[in-house]
Amino acid sequence: MIIGIILSIIVAIFWSLGEVNYSKLSKNYDRPNVYMYTYLIRAIIYILVVLIFNRALFGTFKMDVFLVVLPIIVCDLFATYVVNIAVLNGKLTVVSPIMAAYPVLDIILGAILLKENIGFVEAFLASVIAISIIFLAIYQKKSKKAPHPVRGIIFAIGYMLLVGFSTYFEKSIYINNLTVYDLYYYKGIVYTFASIVFALAVIITPFKMKPFDKQIIKGCGYAPIGNILYSFALSFSAMTIVAPISSLYSVITNILSRIVLKERIRIRERICIATIIICTILLIVFGFIL
């Protein structure tokens, strides 16, 4: 239990560091280079995890298993594209809590596809989050940190939807007795090919290939490491504890954004952001406890 709690806290830190450093990377590097290094680093990390913990998976490619995990991978691929546009056009302090509010979609999918009952509390919290996002979009103004703030919010919502669908699909694969290592194995393969595609795009276009440096490692490496630690945290502790603690990463992101990125937010934005974060955490807690 204690190990799970400690890992959950570390996950929140890695995810928040990932968002802040990815935001800096997106504003300093052209998009093809960012995508290339994002997929490449994720491929390396995921393949290393499989190599260390379940080496027997290598050389066991099965098309039927690949098709099962493919929806998750597709959602992840598009999520990487969408998050870049979100952080490039809007302030991270604004788009981060929206992207972290994917449990709203999980509740809707659970009710529609899995015929799960939605309680009054879950429905109320989901509605408050949706209303807060709308108000947040209304009060946005252009600035150097947010050249197209509404566009940033729209793509943040798109990211939230993709992660929500990805989470739903990931829940379904474990019914087929697949493990997290199976998922990492096929993710590693697909991300390797994706990084090659974007490398070719950089080569044949006017974009210049950026050298592999510390900013790229920090911008692309924190998030996948956090994903892996999250899986291990679940193995040591209950999801009712791991999920709420890990979801606090959005709070840390907001703090770091003001310190590192020098972002400033108005009172109305603070109220909306605080409401989204609090309701998301409560939504996760009530979703697992009730």
C-alpha positions in Angstrom: 0.0 0.0 0.0 2.7 2.5 1.0 4.7 1.6 -2.1 1.7 2.2 -4.3 1.1 5.7 -2.7 4.7 6.7 -3.1 4.7 5.6 -6.8 1.4 7.5 -7.4 3.0 10.7 -6.1 6.0 10.1 -8.3 3.7 9.5 -11.3 2.0 12.8 -10.7 5.4 14.5 -10.6 6.5 12.9 -13.8 3.3 13.6 -15.7 3.4 17.3 -14.6 7.1 17.6 -15.6 6.2 16.0 -18.9 3.5 18.5 -19.7 5.6 21.5 -18.7 8.7 20.4 -20.6 6.6 19.2 -23.6 5.0 22.7 -23.8 8.5 24.3 -23.9 9.6 21.8 -26.5 6.5 22.4 -28.7 7.2 26.2 -28.7 10.9 25.8 -29.5 10.9 23.0 -32.1 9.0 22.5 -35.3 6.2 19.9 -35.2 7.7 17.1 -37.3 10.8 17.0 -35.1 8.6 17.0 -31.9 6.5 14.1 -33.2 9.6 12.1 -34.4 11.3 12.3 -31.1 8.1 11.8 -29.1 7.4 8.5 -30.8 11.1 7.4 -30.9 11.6 7.9 -27.1 8.3 6.2 -26.3 9.3 3.3 -28.5 12.6 3.0 -26.8 11.2 3.2 -23.3 8.3 0.7 -23.9 10.5 -1.8 -25.7 13.1 -1.6 -22.8 10.3 -2.3 -20.3 9.2 -5.4 -22.2 12.8 -6.5 -22.7 13.5 -6.3 -19.0 10.3 -7.7 -17.5 8.8 -10.0 -20.2 11.4 -10.8 -22.8 9.4 -13.8 -24.0 7.1 -11.5 -25.9 9.7 -10.7 -28.5 9.2 -12.6 -31.7 5.6 -13.5 -30.8 3.7 -11.0 -33.0 0.1 -12.1 -33.3 -2.2 -10.3 -35.6 -5.3 -11.0 -33.6 -3.7 -9.5 -30.4 -2.5 -6.6 -32.4 -6.0 -5.8 -33.7 -7.3 -5.9 -30.1 -4.8 -3.3 -28.9 -4.8 -1.3 -32.1 -7.7 1.1 -31.0 -5.6 2.1 -28.0 -2.5 2.7 -30.0 -4.5 4.8 -32.6 -6.0 6.9 -29.9 -2.5 7.5 -28.4 -1.1 8.4 -31.8 -3.7 11.0 -32.5 -3.5 12.2 -28.8 0.1 13.0 -29.4 -0.8 15.1 -32.4 -3.6 16.9 -30.6 -1.7 17.7 -27.4 1.0 19.5 -29.4 -1.5 21.8 -31.0 -3.3 22.4 -27.6 -0.1 23.5 -25.7 1.1 25.5 -28.7 -2.0 27.6 -28.9 -3.1 27.9 -25.3 -1.7 28.4 -21.9 -0.7 25.1 -20.2 -2.4 26.3 -17.0 -5.6 26.3 -18.9 -5.4 23.3 -21.2 -3.9 20.9 -18.7 -6.9 20.5 -16.3 -9.2 20.1 -19.4 -6.9 17.3 -20.8 -6.9 15.7 -17.3 -10.8 15.6 -17.2 -11.1 12.4 -19.3 -13.0 10.6 -16.5 -16.1 12.5 -17.7 -16.0 10.6 -21.0 -15.3 7.3 -19.2 -18.5 7.7 -17.2 -20.5 8.5 -20.4 -19.0 5.5 -22.2 -19.6 3.3 -19.2 -23.3 4.3 -19.2 -23.9 3.9 -22.9 -21.7 0.9 -23.8 -21.4 -1.0 -20.6 -24.8 -0.1 -19.3 -23.4 1.1 -16.0 -25.5 3.2 -13.7 -24.6 6.8 -13.2 -25.3 8.3 -9.8 -26.4 11.8 -9.2 -23.0 12.8 -7.8 -21.2 11.6 -11.0 -23.7 13.3 -13.3 -23.5 16.6 -11.3 -19.7 16.6 -11.3 -19.5 15.9 -15.0 -21.9 18.7 -15.7 -20.0 21.2 -13.6 -16.8 20.2 -15.4 -18.4 20.8 -18.8 -19.9 24.1 -17.8 -16.5 25.2 -16.4 -14.8 24.4 -19.7 -17.3 26.5 -21.6 -16.8 29.5 -19.2 -13.1 29.0 -19.5 -13.3 29.2 -23.3 -15.5 32.3 -23.2 -13.1 34.4 -21.0 -9.9 33.6 -23.0 -7.9 36.4 -24.5 -5.0 36.2 -26.9 -1.5 36.7 -25.5 2.1 35.7 -26.2 1.7 32.6 -24.1 -1.7 31.8 -25.8 -1.8 33.0 -29.5 -5.0 31.1 -30.2 -6.5 30.3 -26.8 -9.9 29.0 -28.0 -8.2 26.7 -30.4 -6.0 25.4 -27.6 -9.1 24.6 -25.5 -10.8 22.9 -28.4 -7.8 20.6 -29.0 -7.4 20.1 -25.3 -11.0 18.7 -25.3 -10.0 16.6 -28.3 -7.1 15.2 -26.3 -9.5 14.5 -23.3 -11.8 12.6 -25.6 -9.0 10.5 -27.1 -7.6 9.6 -23.7 -11.0 8.8 -22.5 -11.6 6.4 -25.4 -8.1 5.0 -25.0 -8.8 4.3 -21.3 -12.1 2.6 -22.2 -10.4 0.4 -24.8 -7.5 -0.4 -22.4 -10.0 -1.7 -19.8 -11.5 -4.1 -22.4 -8.2 -5.7 -23.4 -7.6 -7.2 -19.9 -10.9 -9.1 -20.3 -9.0 -11.1 -23.0 -6.2 -12.0 -20.5 -3.8 -9.6 -22.1 -1.2 -7.8 -19.9 0.2 -4.4 -19.8 3.4 -5.8 -21.3 1.4 -7.0 -24.3 0.2 -3.4 -24.8 3.8 -2.0 -24.4 5.1 -4.6 -26.9 2.8 -3.6 -29.7 3.0 0.1 -28.8 6.8 -0.1 -29.1 6.5 -1.6 -32.6 4.0 0.9 -33.9 5.8 3.9 -32.3 9.1 2.7 -33.9 7.4 2.9 -37.4 5.8 6.2 -36.5 9.1 7.8 -35.6 10.6 6.5 -38.9 7.7 8.1 -40.9 8.3 11.5 -39.2 12.0 11.2 -39.6 11.5 10.7 -43.4 9.1 13.7 -43.3 11.8 15.9 -41.7 14.3 14.7 -44.3 12.2 15.3 -47.4 10.7 18.6 -46.2 12.5 22.0 -45.6 12.5 21.2 -41.9 16.0 20.7 -40.4 16.5 17.7 -38.1 17.2 18.9 -34.6 20.0 17.3 -32.6 19.1 14.9 -29.8 19.5 17.1 -26.6 18.4 17.4 -23.0 15.4 19.4 -23.9 14.1 16.7 -26.2 14.8 14.0 -23.6 12.9 16.0 -20.9 10.1 17.0 -23.2 9.4 13.5 -24.5 10.7 11.2 -21.8 8.8 12.2 -18.6 5.3 11.2 -19.7 6.0 7.6 -20.9 8.0 6.9 -17.7 5.1 8.2 -15.7 2.8 5.9 -17.7 4.9 2.9 -16.8 5.2 3.9 -13.1 1.4 4.2 -13.0 1.0 0.6 -14.1 3.4 -0.5 -11.4 1.6 1.6 -8.8 -1.6 -0.2 -9.7 0.1 -3.5 -8.9 1.0 -2.4 -5.4 -2.2 -0.6 -4.4 -5.9 -0.2 -5.2 -7.0 2.0 -8.0 -9.2 3.9 -5.5 -5.9 5.2 -4.1 -3.6 5.4 -7.1 -6.0 7.2 -9.5 -7.0 10.2 -7.3 -3.3 10.8 -6.2 -2.0 10.5 -9.7 -4.7 12.9 -11.0 -3.1 15.6 -8.8 -0.5 16.1 -11.6 -2.7 18.9 -13.1 -2.3 20.8 -9.8 1.5 20.5 -10.0 1.4 21.4 -13.7 -0.4 24.7 -12.8 2.2 25.5 -10.2 5.1 24.7 -12.5 3.6 26.6 -15.4 3.6 29.8 -13.4 7.1 29.3 -12.2 8.8 27.8 -15.3 6.7 29.2 -18.1 5.8 32.4 -16.4 2.2 32.1 -17.2 -0.4 34.4 -15.5 -4.1 33.7 -15.1 -6.9 35.9 -14.1 -9.4 35.4 -11.3 -12.1 34.0 -13.5 -9.7 31.6 -15.1 -8.5 30.5 -11.6 -12.0 29.7 -10.5 -12.8 27.7 -13.6 -9.5 25.8 -13.5 -9.8 25.1 -9.8 -13.4 23.8 -10.3 -12.3 21.5 -13.1 -9.4 20.0 -11.1 -11.5 19.5 -7.9 -14.4 18.0 -9.8 -12.2 15.7 -11.7 -10.5 14.4 -8.6 -13.9 14.0 -6.9 -15.2 12.2 -10.0 -12.4 9.7 -9.9 -12.9 9.1 -6.2 -16.6 8.6 -6.4 -16.3 6.6 -9.6 -14.2 4.0 -7.8 -15.7 4.1 -4.3 -19.4 4.2 -5.1 
